[in-house]
Amino acid sequence: MASLKVPASVPPPHEDAEQLHKAFEDAVLAANILFFIRSSGWGTNEGLIISILAHRNAAQRNLIRQVYTEAHGQDLLKDLDKELSSDFERAVLLWTLDPSERDAYLANEATKRLTSSNWVLMEIACTRSSHDLFKVRQAYHARYKKSLEEDVAYHTTGDFRKLLVPLVSAFRYEGEEVNTMLAKSEAKILHEKISDKAYSDEEIIRILTTRSKAQLNATLNHYNNAFGNSINKNLKEDADNDFLKLLRATIKCLTYPEKYFEKLLRLSIKKLGTDEWALTRVVTTRAEVDMERIKEEYHRRNSVTLDRDIAGDTSGDYERMLLALIGHGDA
């Protein structure tokens, strides 16, 4: 359930491309007339950029990029990068990328020393479909001339590597068929390993990184029924263990992604100092997927709408871009 509002009838891609190019030309003109910049506020037409890009789906955005390059011999993303700045720039650039390119970029960023994040790698691996994750690996090959798996293996260690490499390598069955006997037997295996505090045991890793999401849901439901607690409750024994935190988040992403993203949004907005990177990542990656479910969960959990909290914690073009992407009526 996506939230993105795409008009029933949109202009042909060459018109959108020309409008965007005109917005950049206006900015160049303004830059050459410094007096008018200071006195009249000339510059890039950010409102026009939002009105076009924030209301086009992935296929339409790809066509705009293609036509823009053909018409002007320039990459739309490079022109956006040149003309925009700060959190608004990051939101527009991430949104304009094809979803698989975007995830490849975010995954690569998550392996870098200054922006490393096991959580982003896990999030991409667990909340995308098998086909989408395969496309991410292809996009990673094309852009970085190496595999996602090798970068994750190189930049992680210990238990984190044991979990993350098979997660990003997975190609799960996507159907709804469930083997009830298997669910019961694997629930027992999970309980035994967790009782022994063998949290990174290869059997736990195998089950979480290979089984279909439907099969995992059946297994975890049986775990709850048979042993009286949810698996994540049993994994909370050591609250400060970073690997256990990631393991619990992995299970949440695989079974109830809207709950995982609701919490991530809540923490990014409500903690001291907004985490703009997390906020931008969730909005740009989920707007065309399940943002409606996330918004419903956010309202249920916080008794306030996501739109209202974003508006209260962000400002300017960045705020308008995020609100447009989550389907806010006025954006």
C-alpha positions, 0 to 999 in steps of 0.5 A, spaced: 500 500 500 503 506 497 502 513 499 505 516 493 500 521 489 501 520 482 496 524 477 491 520 473 494 524 467 501 526 467 505 530 462 509 526 457 516 525 460 519 530 455 515 536 458 517 534 465 524 534 463 524 541 459 520 544 466 526 541 470 531 544 465 528 550 465 528 550 473 536 549 473 537 555 467 533 560 472 538 558 477 544 559 473 541 566 470 540 568 478 547 566 479 550 570 474 546 576 477 548 576 484 544 583 486 538 580 484 539 573 488 540 578 494 534 583 493 529 578 489 531 571 492 532 568 485 534 561 484 532 554 483 525 553 483 524 547 488 517 548 488 517 546 481 522 540 482 517 537 488 511 538 483 514 534 478 518 529 481 514 527 488 508 526 483 511 521 478 512 513 479 519 510 478 517 508 471 516 515 470 522 518 473 526 513 469 523 516 463 524 523 465 532 521 466 532 518 460 529 523 456 533 529 460 540 526 458 538 525 450 535 532 450 541 536 454 547 531 454 547 531 462 545 527 467 539 529 471 542 527 477 548 531 477 544 537 475 540 536 481 546 535 485 549 541 483 543 545 484 540 543 491 543 542 498 542 539 504 537 534 506 532 536 501 538 535 496 539 528 499 531 526 499 530 528 491 536 524 489 534 518 493 527 519 490 529 520 483 534 514 483 531 507 480 529 503 486 534 498 485 540 503 484 537 507 490 538 500 494 545 499 491 547 506 493 544 505 500 548 499 501 554 501 499 554 507 503 552 502 509 559 499 508 563 505 508 567 507 515 564 513 516 557 511 514 557 504 516 550 501 518 549 493 519 542 496 520 541 499 513 544 492 510 539 488 514 533 492 512 534 492 505 535 485 505 529 483 509 524 488 507 525 487 499 522 482 495 526 476 492 526 479 485 527 486 488 533 484 492 536 480 486 535 487 482 539 490 487 545 485 487 545 487 479 545 494 480 551 494 485 555 489 480 553 495 475 555 501 479 561 498 483 564 493 479 564 488 485 558 484 489 554 486 494 556 480 498 563 481 498 563 488 500 558 486 506 563 480 508 569 485 507 566 490 512 563 486 517 566 481 522 564 476 527 556 474 528 554 480 524 558 477 518 555 470 519 548 473 519 548 479 514 552 475 508 547 470 507 541 475 508 544 480 502 545 473 498 538 470 499 533 469 494 527 466 498 521 463 495 515 468 495 509 464 495 504 463 501 505 455 501 507 453 508 509 446 511 506 446 518 510 440 520 517 444 518 514 450 522 513 446 528 520 442 528 524 449 526 520 452 532 523 447 537 530 448 534 530 456 535 527 455 542 533 450 544 538 454 541 536 461 544 535 457 551 542 455 550 544 462 548 547 460 542 544 466 538 549 466 532 548 458 531 548 456 524 541 453 525 538 460 527 542 463 521 539 458 516 532 458 518 532 466 518 536 467 512 533 461 507 525 460 509 520 464 506 516 469 509 510 465 510 514 459 512 517 464 518 511 467 520 508 460 521 514 458 525 514 464 529 507 463 531 508 456 533 514 458 537 509 463 541 504 458 542 508 452 544 513 456 548 509 461 551 513 467 549 514 471 542 521 469 540 523 477 540 521 477 547 526 471 549 531 474 545 531 480 550 535 477 555 541 481 554 538 488 552 545 491 551 547 486 546 548 489 539 548 483 535 541 481 539 538 488 537 540 486 530 537 479 530 530 482 533 530 487 528 531 482 522 525 478 525 521 484 525 523 486 518 521 479 516 515 478 519 512 485 521 516 491 516 510 496 518 512 496 525 519 496 524 519 502 520 514 505 524 519 505 530 524 507 526 520 513 524 518 515 531 525 514 533 528 519 528 523 524 529 522 524 536 529 523 539 533 529 541 535 532 534 532 529 528 535 523 524 534 526 517 538 520 514 533 515 517 527 519 516 529 520 508 531 513 507 524 510 510 520 515 506 524 515 499 524 507 500 517 506 502 513 511 499 511 506 493 511 500 497 507 500 504 507 507 506 499 507 508 500 501 512 506 504 516 502 511 517 496 507 520 501 503 524 504 510 526 498 513 528 495 507 532 502 507 536 503 514 537 496 517 537 498 522 532 499 522 524 506 521 521 504 528 517 503 532 523 510 529 526 514 530 520 511 537 519 512 539 526 520 537 526 522 539 519 521 545 515 522 548 508 523 544 501 525 538 505 518 538 509 514 539 503 518 534 499 517 528 505 510 530 505 508 530 498 512 523 498 507 520 504 501 522 500 499 529 504 493 532 501 496 539 500 503 537 498 
